[in-house]
Amino acid sequence: MLRSLVIASFFSIFWITPLKSYSPRFVSSETCSRSALNAAQSAAPNGRCLTRGVPLSPGLLLSGEKPDFLKIVSAKLEKQHGIGLFEACSVNDDLGAETVFREYGAVFVAEGVTVPSKCIFATEAEVTAFQSKLETSTRSVGGTTITLQRPAMDALIAAREAARKSGLSITPRGGPNAASRSFATTLRFWNSRLYPGLEHWKRQGRITAKDVADIRKATIPEQVDKVLRWEQEGIYFARGFSKSILYSVAAPGASQHISMLALDVTQFGNGRVREILAKHGWHRTVLSDLPHFTYLGVPENDLPRLGLEKKTSGGEVFWVPDLRTEKEGLRTENGTGEVR
């Protein structure tokens, strides 16, 4: 079973759980009665019984202990896009979708904005169709022109003004791509790791020429799923071929930047800047991706009610989906991430 692959990037300590043979953590059913929950637990002890718009987490929702991340996501998807969780993210049978949902999924509970309609957008046309429906704002921020969803931009401008009054600055890191990104940009980053990896492992005899041809023709979700399954066998695609491709790049079509709700910030190392951003709804949500902030629309104290939990990595705080994942087998590894 996949146990919590924790993706790390940039320059910090990385937390990883080794991937095991994959079996679904989420169990779909027509109804989520107590008997269905019992059946779901029998089929997958760590699974969840899900219906369109109404996911229930065994032992969690019934007890009323805390907000259920899956339920909140499902409700938002149905309200905003008229779809259920499994239509947006094939988390029950797709390793790539489950991994993306687990590691980047905080954006799906953002308040006051449009959340993504998919875990992984498969084509430029899908991204364009989604982005065309967003209410966006384009501004010059610190000399760089960026585009964000309007509430996110308004909050950023307010945070910049608060920072200015304290003698601080908040600026984009890395040009216009610090904010919104196209599908083509994320695909270019992905291919820069995938293609060299394919040639390397073909030379090593670990994959065949047919494998290479097949994955080049596959859809993006199929590619992501296949690459992650290969990595379970030690066939890695990051630079150096010794760790997961997701150390280096986000899966194409999966970056939070596509939703125009993410910003890489130059002053990410300043604690006071992080406090100001958090007060205005901007938070770190991707473990160990230090410059990356996600607009969630609420201050830090309200994040638990969105089904997010506070995690610490390398002494830094991140807010990630609370999916009650297994914690055994964690190990630490130092490394340097790249493009997210």
Phi, psi and omega in degrees: 000141175295125177256096172038086172284115183258118185275130179243152175210171183061216193241091179201188174274138185250138178252127183224142167250126181302140178286136174252179177302135192277133167218149189296143176265345185244133186243119181273144175209161181289326178228155179242053175286171178301322179294323178294322177298318179298319179295320180297319181293328178292322182286322182210098188307330179257015185278177177228141178272122187234138167236167182300114177083350183225078177275142177238137180257116181308131177076359182244297183294322181296325181277344179067028184293316185200166178301145182259115182304315182297321180294319180295315178299312183300318180295319179294318180297318180292319181292317186273324188238354179068029181228163176263174183301316183290336175285330179275322185220116180280062187289347183277334186220014184227109182300320180297314181296318180296318181295315178299316181298319182291319189268329182247004194290349181304329183297339182287351179247013179301141184263141172076012181222178175267123180275162179301151177264356179213153169288317181228112174284130190271340185216164175299323180298320178296317179295315180299318180297318179293311184294331181293341181268355183277146171272109189245166176221132179246125182221157169272118183239113181060032179086001179242130179277121181229159177235132177222165169300144190305312179300324178293318178295316180301318179293322178296316180297320178295320178294321178297321179293319177297320178294319180300319180295339178261010180076023182243171179225149174231115183226155178293147180249113174100023176082193183304329179292354175295338181248259183281151177221151176270167175299320183300321180296313181294326179291321179298316178299316180299311182296332179294343175255321184296308188296314175299324179295319178300315180293320179299311185285336173292318178297326180282352180079012181276334175228162184257169176299326177294319176304315181297313181296319182295316184287331176294330181271348185289158173291164181299311178302322178294320178299312182299315180299315182294316180299316180293327176290321175300320182293336172297337180262009179086012178264089189266157188235002173289166175304134184092344174059034181239358178208173189298145175304332183285354168291328189262319186217152170285154174299141180300138181078005184245350184296140175299337180296333178298327181278359180060037179233019180228150179213130171271126190249131181299318186269032185300337182278353182271116183299323180293322176298317179297321178298317180295315179299316180298321179297334180256019171091007180257126186221155171282128183229357180245113189310124174069006172272087194296317182283350190271122177239142180246135177278116178248351171083002180222155176289169187303321183299337182268354185295323179301328180289348175269007180082020179258151178236151182277126178237148176242130177223123181061029181081002181253149184262136176226152177245117188232162178303133176270095182251011180052044180286160179289144185251356185292154171080011180294141172223165179248152179208133176275149180183175179237120178277175183228238187280129179247000000 
